[in-house]
């Protein structure tokens, strides 16, 4: 778990910041995994997880990114942000569906975004207790919201709460990275990916990040 000081700094500034476990995780991964030993040194230490510093925006951005490429998601997200001066739950609830549709969201994603905003406005999430809850409990709470599946909840754990041992097996980039690095580009099943990742514990978030980097050197942010 990242310290309170580090989390506060990252979330208030929205800067690229390594969680305080990062160096220990990298050292452990390189010691216990020969592929990680080759991949990790390839990427500058200045590039780490980037948090938006806002729980609502983190989840909203993940909804935008569902089932589309990283590049397309960023383009849509940039337009979504321009729909209102301050992208807050209350502001989103005041937007007309057409405003969000014209920004590039499907009808379903607009509904998901509105439902998410409603949960934040009504206090339907136990945000104050997230630091004290385990990963699966938070995933269960988030996936009860329309449009938030396990992958979206896992992105939240990685990019907002910066949990160190998250393995998003539904993530295309992760599976592709494992395929290329560990299976000579052969197709990889979830069980095979999980078996590879067992060697990464308890730093599967960090290993996942490096798998993403091996496929795309530009860090993803949510």
N, C-alpha and C positions, 0 to 999 in steps of 0.2 A: 504494500500500500504506500502511495506517495505521501510524504509528510504534509501536515496542514499548511506549513509555511510555503512549501513548493506548490501545493495545489492553489493556494491563494494567489501566489505570484502569477502562475500560469493563467488562472481563470480571470484575473483582473486585467491582465495585459493582453491576453490572447496571443502571446508570443510563442516562438518555437522554444520549448523548454524540456530538457530531459527530466523525467521523474527521478527522484533520488535513488531509485533502485536500478537505474539503467546500466551504469558501469558494472555493477556486480552481476547483473543479468548477462551482459555481453561476455564477461569473463567466464561465467559458468557455461554459457552456451558454446563458446569456442573450445572449452575444455572437454565437453561431453559430446560434441557433435562435429564431425570432420567437415561437413558441408558448411555449417555456420562458421567454422574456423576460416574458411575461404571467403565467404560472403561479407561478413561483418566489417572487416577492415577496408572494404571497397568504398564505403560511404562515409562522408564527412561527419565528424562528431557534432557539428553545428546543426545537423538536421535531425529533428526528433518529432515526437508527437506534438501536434498543434491543437489546442483546445480553443473553442470560441468563447469560453468563459460564460456560457449561458445554456442552461439545460434545455429550455424550449427550443432555441435555435439549433442546438445539436441534434435533437430529435426531428425537428422540421427539415433540416438539411438531409438527414438520413432518409426521410420519406421521399424527398425530391429525388434522391439517388437510386431509389429502388428500380431494378430491372433496366437501367440505362447506363451508358458508359460514364466514366469519371468526367470526361471532357464535356459531354452533353449535360450532365448533372450540374456542373459548375456554371455553365451558360444559363440554364434555367434558374438556378439559385440566384445568380446575379440579378436576373430580371424580377424574380419574386421579391427580393429585398427592396427593389425600387417601387414596389406597389404601395409602400407606406413609409413615412419618415422614420418611425421607430418600429422595428419588427418585434412586437410583443404580442402575447396572447390576446390582450384586449383589442389591439390594433387589427389583428388578423380577423377577429370576430366581427369587426365593423366593415371589413372588405366585402364587396359583392363577389359572387362566384365568378362573374365574367372577368373581373380584374385579375384574378388568379389564373383563370383559364388562358387569358391573353398573355400571361407571363410564361406559359408553356406547360402548366399542370393539367393532367387529365381530370375528368370529372371526379373520378374516384379519389385521386390524390388531393383534390380540393376538399372533398368530404373528410378525408383522413386528417388534413391540416386543421380544419375547423374543429373536429372532434378533439384533437390534441390540445388546441387552444382552450377549448371548453374545460378539459380536465385540469389544466393549469389554473384557469380562472376560478373554478369551483373548489380548488384545494383537494382534488381527487387523487393526488399523488403525495406520497410520504417523503417529499424532497428533503425535509429537515433530517430524516433518519437514514438517508441513503448510505452515508459513511459507515453506519453501524450494521448495515444489512449485508448478507453474503450475496454473491453473484446471482445464484439461481433464484433467490427471493426477489431481487430487483427485476430480473428477467420476467418472472411470473407477473409482477405488478405492471410492468410496461406492456407486455403482450396482451394484457386484458383490454388495452386501448385499440380501437379500430385502426387498422393499417400498420400497426407495429408488430412485426413478427420477431422471431428469435434473432435474425441477422441484425435488424435495426437496434434491438436492445443490446446486442453484443457490441455494436459500434458505439453505443452510448457508454457502455462500461469501459471501452478502450479509450475513447477520445474525450469524454467528460470526467468520468471518475478515475481514469487512468489505472484501472485494475491490472495487475501484472501477469495474470495467468488465464487470459481469455483466448479461446480457440474457436473462431467463427467458421465452422466447417461448411456453411452454406455460401461462403465468400468465394466468388469465381477467381479472384486474383490470388488468393491463398492456395487454392487447389491447383491453379496453373503453375504457380511458383514451385510447389512441391513436385509437380509432374516434371518440370524442366530440370530442377536441381537434383532430385532424388531418383527419378525413373526414366531419365533420358528422353523426356517428352512423351512417354507412353501415358495413356489414360490412367487416372488414379481414382479409386473408389473412396468413399468417406472412411471406410474402415482402414484402408491403407494409409490415408492421410492422418487419421487418428493414431495409428501405430507409429508413424514417423514422429508425430508431435509429442508422443509420450516421452521421447528423449529430451524434449525441450522444457518440460515441467521443472520448476514452477514459474517459468518465464515465457509462457507461450504467446503472450501479447508481444513481447519484444521480438521473438522469432518470427511471428506473423508479420510484423512491421518490416523486417528484413526480407521476407519473402515478397512482400509488396514492392519494396525498393528494387529487388532483383528483376522485377517485371516492368517497373516504371520508376525512374529515379526521382520523379517529382512527388514529394510527400502529399498524401491525401489528407484532407481535413474535414471534420464534421462538427 
